[in-house]
Amino acid sequence: MFDVFIYCIYGLFAFVCIFPFYYIVINTISNNEMVASGLVLFFPRGIHFDNYFQVFQIKGIYSAAFISLSRTVVGTLISVLSASFIGYAMTKREYWHRKFWYRFIIITMYFNAGLIPWYLTMRNLSLTNNFLAYVLPSMCGPFNMILVKTYIESIPASLEESSEVDGAGYLKRYFWIILPLAKPILATIAIFSAVGQWNSFMDTVFLMTKDSLFTLQFILYKYLNSINSLAEMMKRNPTFTNASAATMLTPVAVRFTVSVVTVIPILLVYPFFQRFFVKGIMIGAVKG
């Protein structure tokens, strides 16, 4: 009876977590008139996919998607490599003033100068209207560095010592011993970094004025703020002027469809890292 009770509780919890996303998805493929009237609750009605075809007609959406994908891939790679290397360096007792530099990095988790000094710094570094503004500021997150450092310290020191006896230097030990053994924690911080890069748009708001550097999230955020005008623009699109009332875009349909478009790509990445993610995030939870 206890097992049945536990299964019921967690089943209900899973349903509460999944249903909002399921609700949004079925509303994007249902009759738009019914969606606007709130008649679609558990099952799609009047299934069609015109909402997605029309949303992908937004001007500049493909170049913005390319920028978002590029910053996610490049930013994640740089973040993982830099956080892992600094975390590895912080495990070395011979590192010059190791405790000072470790605390110097950690303190940035608790204090920051604020928005205006941040903007002035980025501008003085010529990172306005520059793709590097998407990837350089997030090179080494203190939290990611802490996770890597803790994980590396759990690896038997004898493995690295044996390679040191054979003449391997720090870089060789890092690339050939530490990185292969640290796959779980690297996958964990890769997920954190990828999600952060994909969802970020405020840096675009403050730093970018060129259309060619706009991200997908910023384009959709901009249109969501003018949702009614976007729906009207889609209605005037010559490709869809003959669309029926059931498939004609409404503000509600645009809002749901845009939400799905921004979530699905990063959602598809998670299954590939999930088996590493669980093992990596549990580091430090069990001792002995």
C-alpha positions in Angstrom: 0.0 0.0 0.0 2.9 2.3 0.8 4.4 1.7 -2.7 1.0 2.4 -4.4 0.7 5.6 -2.4 4.2 6.7 -3.4 3.5 5.9 -7.1 0.3 7.9 -7.0 2.0 10.9 -5.4 4.9 11.0 -7.9 2.5 10.2 -10.8 0.5 13.3 -9.8 3.6 15.3 -9.5 4.8 14.3 -12.9 1.3 15.1 -14.4 1.4 18.6 -12.8 4.9 19.2 -14.4 4.1 17.8 -17.8 0.5 19.0 -18.3 1.2 22.8 -18.8 3.6 22.0 -21.7 1.2 19.5 -23.2 -1.6 22.0 -22.9 0.4 24.6 -24.9 1.3 22.1 -27.6 -2.3 20.9 -28.2 -3.4 24.5 -28.4 -0.9 25.2 -31.1 -2.3 22.5 -33.4 -6.0 22.9 -32.6 -8.8 25.0 -34.2 -7.7 28.6 -33.4 -11.3 29.8 -32.8 -11.8 27.0 -30.2 -8.4 27.9 -28.6 -9.4 31.6 -28.4 -12.6 30.5 -26.7 -10.9 28.2 -24.2 -12.5 25.1 -25.5 -9.3 23.0 -25.9 -8.3 21.5 -22.5 -7.2 17.9 -22.7 -7.3 16.8 -26.4 -6.6 18.7 -29.6 -9.6 19.7 -31.7 -9.6 20.5 -35.4 -5.9 19.5 -35.8 -3.8 21.6 -38.2 -0.2 22.9 -38.3 -0.7 26.2 -40.1 0.3 28.1 -36.9 3.9 26.8 -37.2 4.1 27.5 -41.0 2.9 31.1 -40.4 5.2 31.8 -37.4 8.1 30.7 -39.5 7.2 33.4 -42.0 8.4 36.1 -39.5 11.0 38.3 -41.0 14.5 37.4 -39.9 13.6 34.4 -37.9 16.0 32.0 -39.7 19.0 34.2 -39.3 18.0 34.8 -35.6 17.7 31.0 -35.1 21.2 30.6 -36.6 22.6 33.2 -34.2 20.9 31.5 -31.2 22.2 28.1 -32.3 25.7 29.4 -32.9 25.9 31.2 -29.5 24.6 28.0 -27.8 27.1 25.7 -29.4 30.1 28.0 -29.2 29.2 29.4 -25.8 28.7 26.0 -24.3 32.0 24.6 -25.6 33.9 27.6 -24.3 32.1 27.5 -20.9 32.8 23.8 -20.4 36.4 24.0 -21.4 37.2 27.1 -19.3 35.2 26.0 -16.2 36.8 22.6 -16.3 40.3 23.8 -16.8 40.1 26.4 -14.0 38.4 23.9 -11.8 41.3 21.5 -12.5 43.8 24.2 -11.7 42.2 24.9 -8.4 42.7 21.4 -7.3 46.5 21.8 -7.5 48.2 22.8 -4.2 51.2 24.1 -6.0 49.0 26.7 -7.8 50.3 30.2 -7.0 48.1 31.8 -4.3 45.4 29.1 -5.1 43.1 30.1 -2.1 43.2 33.7 -3.0 42.2 33.1 -6.7 39.6 30.6 -5.7 37.9 33.0 -3.3 38.3 35.8 -5.8 36.2 33.9 -8.3 33.7 32.7 -5.7 32.9 36.2 -4.5 31.6 37.1 -7.9 28.7 34.8 -7.2 27.4 37.1 -4.5 28.3 40.6 -5.7 28.0 42.4 -9.0 28.4 46.0 -10.0 25.0 46.3 -11.6 23.5 46.9 -15.0 25.0 50.2 -15.9 28.7 49.4 -15.0 28.2 46.1 -16.9 27.0 47.9 -20.0 29.8 50.5 -19.8 32.4 47.7 -19.4 31.0 45.8 -22.4 31.0 49.0 -24.5 34.6 49.9 -23.5 35.6 46.4 -24.5 34.0 46.9 -28.0 31.5 44.1 -27.3 28.5 46.0 -28.6 27.2 44.7 -31.9 29.8 42.0 -31.6 29.0 38.2 -31.5 31.7 37.7 -28.9 29.4 39.5 -26.4 27.3 36.4 -26.4 30.1 34.0 -25.5 32.9 35.7 -23.6 31.1 37.1 -20.5 29.9 33.6 -19.7 33.2 31.8 -20.2 33.6 30.7 -16.6 30.7 30.6 -14.3 31.8 30.3 -10.6 29.1 27.7 -9.9 30.3 25.5 -12.8 33.9 25.8 -11.7 32.9 24.6 -8.1 31.1 21.6 -9.6 34.1 20.6 -11.7 36.6 21.2 -8.8 34.5 19.0 -6.5 34.2 16.3 -9.0 37.9 16.2 -9.9 38.8 16.0 -6.2 36.8 12.8 -6.1 39.0 11.2 -8.8 41.8 9.0 -7.2 45.0 11.1 -7.2 47.0 8.0 -8.0 45.7 8.0 -11.6 47.3 11.4 -12.3 50.4 10.7 -10.2 51.2 7.7 -12.3 51.0 9.7 -15.5 53.1 12.4 -13.9 55.8 9.8 -13.1 55.8 8.9 -16.9 56.5 12.6 -17.7 53.0 13.9 -18.6 52.6 17.6 -18.0 49.5 19.5 -16.7 47.9 19.9 -20.1 48.4 16.3 -21.1 47.0 15.1 -17.8 44.1 17.4 -18.2 43.1 16.3 -21.7 44.0 12.6 -21.5 43.0 11.8 -17.9 40.8 14.4 -16.3 38.4 15.2 -19.2 37.5 11.6 -20.0 36.9 10.8 -16.4 34.9 13.9 -15.8 32.2 13.3 -18.5 29.3 13.3 -16.0 30.0 16.7 -14.5 31.0 18.1 -17.9 27.6 17.0 -19.3 25.9 18.6 -16.3 27.5 22.0 -16.8 27.0 21.7 -20.6 23.2 21.5 -20.0 23.3 24.5 -17.6 25.3 26.5 -20.1 23.3 25.5 -23.2 20.0 26.3 -21.5 21.3 29.6 -20.3 22.7 30.5 -23.8 19.6 29.4 -25.7 17.1 31.3 -23.4 19.2 34.5 -23.0 17.9 37.6 -24.8 18.6 40.5 -22.4 22.2 40.9 -23.7 20.7 41.3 -27.1 18.4 44.0 -25.8 21.2 46.1 -24.3 24.1 45.4 -26.6 22.8 44.7 -30.1 21.3 47.1 -32.7 22.2 45.1 -35.9 19.4 42.9 -37.1 21.9 40.3 -38.2 22.9 39.7 -34.6 19.5 39.4 -33.1 18.8 36.1 -31.4 15.7 33.9 -31.9 14.5 34.6 -28.4 14.8 38.4 -28.9 12.9 38.3 -32.2 10.1 36.3 -30.6 10.2 38.4 -27.4 9.8 41.5 -29.5 6.8 40.1 -31.3 5.2 38.8 -28.2 5.3 42.3 -26.8 3.2 43.4 -29.9 1.2 40.2 -30.2 -1.8 41.7 -31.7 0.1 43.5 -34.5 2.0 40.2 -35.2 -1.3 38.4 -35.6 -2.6 41.1 -37.9 0.6 41.0 -40.0 0.2 37.2 -40.4 -3.4 37.7 -41.5 -2.2 40.1 -44.3 0.5 37.6 -45.4 -0.4 36.8 -49.0 0.5 33.2 -48.4 -2.3 32.8 -45.9 -5.0 35.3 -47.0 -7.2 32.4 -48.1 -6.9 30.6 -44.8 -10.1 29.6 -43.0 -11.1 31.1 -39.7 -10.1 27.9 -38.0 -6.5 28.2 -39.0 -6.2 32.0 -39.1 -3.7 33.2 -36.5 -4.9 34.8 -33.3 -2.9 36.5 -30.5 -3.4 33.5 -28.3 -2.3 31.0 -31.1 0.8 33.1 -31.7 1.7 33.2 -28.0 1.4 29.4 -27.7 3.2 28.7 -30.9 6.1 31.0 -30.2 6.5 29.4 -26.7 6.8 25.9 -28.2 9.2 27.1 -30.9 11.6 28.4 -28.3 11.4 25.5 -25.9 11.5 22.4 -28.2 15.1 22.7 -29.5 16.6 22.8 -26.0 14.2 20.2 -24.8 15.5 17.8 -27.5 19.1 18.2 -26.2 18.4 17.0 -22.7 17.8 13.2 -23.4 21.4 12.9 -24.9 22.9 14.3 -21.6 20.4 12.9 -19.1 22.3 9.8 -18.1 25.4 11.9 -17.4 23.4 14.7 -15.8 22.0 12.6 -13.0 25.4 11.2 -12.0 27.1 14.5 -12.3 24.7 16.6 -10.3 24.8 14.1 -7.4 28.5 14.6 -6.9 29.1 15.3 -3.2 25.7 14.0 -2.1 27.1 10.7 -1.0 30.4 10.3 0.8 32.4 7.3 1.7 
